[in-house]
Amino acid sequence: METYYLYKKTHRKTNVKYLGYTKLDPTTYKGSGKYWILHIKKHGNDVETEILFETSNKEQIKQLGSYYSELWNIVELSDWANLKPESGDGGGVSGMNKGKKRPIEHIEAMKAGWEKRKQQGYIPHNKGKKYKSSAKSISCVFISQSGEEFEYESFRKGCIALSLPTDKISEVKTGKRADYKGWTVRVLNTKTEN
């Protein structure tokens, strides 16, 4: 039987707080909220964890998460890193909710949370950054295990068409690894615009 923990984390340096739940050890689990993760990345993982509730009944976590979210107004107040109320449905784990439509109240809560962060002066790391068109379109030849060559107008399109993981093939392209499951890649055009 699984144990669920509802917890509150407080950053010791900034006093920013985060409400969350986990099935893992809450004292070592960092949390999964997007803004909270960015905050820890910027200020370090110097946090105090308070376990608010422990149970094997996930429904109780949902109810208490909603209760504390409302009680402490975690989405609206600037000293909280939550972008949406804690409702026991987890944070933004990549691919976890693929194909599932979010409830409208979650969408509105996230929009409000990001708007609050902008008003507080949060600036995304890539705001105003301009990318050269050549960065998006580097022609490549992908070479299979059997030596067959496939040419694509961009690295990304080639990876998608051949169902190859971009991170692994990128390591091949940059020379960090010799091949990925026999696949290699050769860049055709590397010119950049000034």
N, C-alpha and C positions, 0 to 999 in steps of 0.2 A: 504494500500500500504506500502510495506516494505522500510525502509531506510537503505542504505549501507554506511559504512564509510571506507575510506582508511586512515590509520594512520601510524605514525612513532613513535616508542617508543625509548627512550634513557635512559639507566640505569645511574642514577646519580653518582654512585660510580665508575663504571668501564668504562663508556662512550660507552659501546657496544649498538648498535642500532638494531632495528627490524622493518621491514616493513610488514604490514598486513592489512586485512580487516575484518569487522564484521558487523552483523546486530544488535548487542547489544550496550550498552553504551561503547564507546571505552576508556573512562577514567577509567572505572572499569574492563573492560575485559582485562585479562592478555596477551592473545595471545595463539596460538596453536602450534607454531614451536617447534620441539623436542629439538633442542639445546637451544632455547630461554627459554623454560620451565626449562631445567636443569640449565641454567645460573641464573634464578630467584631463583630457589631452593637453589643454592649455595650462592648467594650474596644478597638475599632478594628482595622484590618487591618494591624497591625504584626507580620508573621510572617516567619520564615525558612523557606525551602523546601529540603529535601534530596531529590534524585532518587535513589531506591534502585535502580531498575531501568528500563531502556528496551528495548522489544522491539516487533516487529510480530506476535508470537504472543500473542493474548489469553489463551490457556490458561496460559501462563507467569505472566501477571499474576495470574490466579486462584490458582495454586499458591503463588506467593510472597506474595500478599496474605493467604492463609490461614496460611502459615508465620509471617509477622511478627505477625499478629493473635494467634496463640497464644504466640509467643515473648515478646512484650511485654505480653500479657494486656490488650489495649486496651479490652475491654468492661468489665472488672472494676475496673481501677485508675482512681482519681479524677483523675489528671493526663492522662488521655486523653479526648477529646471523642467518640469513636466509640460509638454505641449498639448496633452489631452488628459482627461480624467483617468485615473487608474481603475480599470474595470475587469482586471484579471484575464485580459485577452492577449497579453504579451506586448512587447515593443516591436520595433521594426527589424526583425530578423529577415535578411534577404531571401526572397522566394517563398517565405512562409505563407503569405496570403495571396500568392499568385493565382489569378483567375477568380478571386473572391471579391465581391463588391463590398466596400466599407459602408457601415451605417452612416447616414447623413450627419448625425450628431458628432461622430468621430471626425468627419471631414471638416465640419464647422469648427470643432474644438482645435484641430491642428492648425487651421488657417488663423484662428484667433491667437493661438500660441506663437506662431511665427510672426504675426503682425506685432505682438507684444515685444518680441525680441528685437525686431527692427526699430521700434520706437525707443528701445533702451540703448540703441547704438550698435547692435550686432551687424557686422559686415561680413558677408561670405568671403572665404579665402580667394575665390576666383572672380569677384565683382570687378567689372571693368576690364578684365583680362581679354585681350584679343588674340585669336589664334590665326595663324597664317593658313591659307587654303592648302598649302603643301603638306601641313601637318595632318590634314584629314585625308589626303589622297596620295599615298606613297604606293606606286605600283610594285607588286611583288609576284614572284614565281614560287609556288609551293611545290615541293618535290616529295613524292610519296616514297614509301619503303621500297617499291619496285623500280623507282627511277622515273616514273611518269610525272610530267610537269603540268601544272595548272597555273595560268596567269590571271591575275585579278587587278583591277584598277586601284584597289586600296587593300591594305593589310587587313582591316576589319572585315571587309566583304569576303575576302578569301577565307578567313577563319570561320565566318558564319556559314558560307557555302559548303565548306568541307567538314563542318562540325568539329573544329579544333578549338581547344581552349586558348583564348587570346593571351592569357598570362604566361602559359607555358611556351607558346610559339614565339611570344615576344622575347623570352629569354634566349630562344634559339637565334632569333633575328639579331639580338645585341651581342651574341657570343658568350652568354653566361652558361649555356649548355650546348652540347654538340648537336643534339636532335631531341625530338619528342616522339617516342614510339616509332622511330624510323623516319619521321617527317623532318625536312629541313626547309629553309626559306631563303630566298635571294631577293634583295631589294633592287629594283630596276632604275628608279629615278630618285635621287636624293637632293635635288636642287631646292633651295628655299628662296622665298621672296624677301626683298628688303623693304 
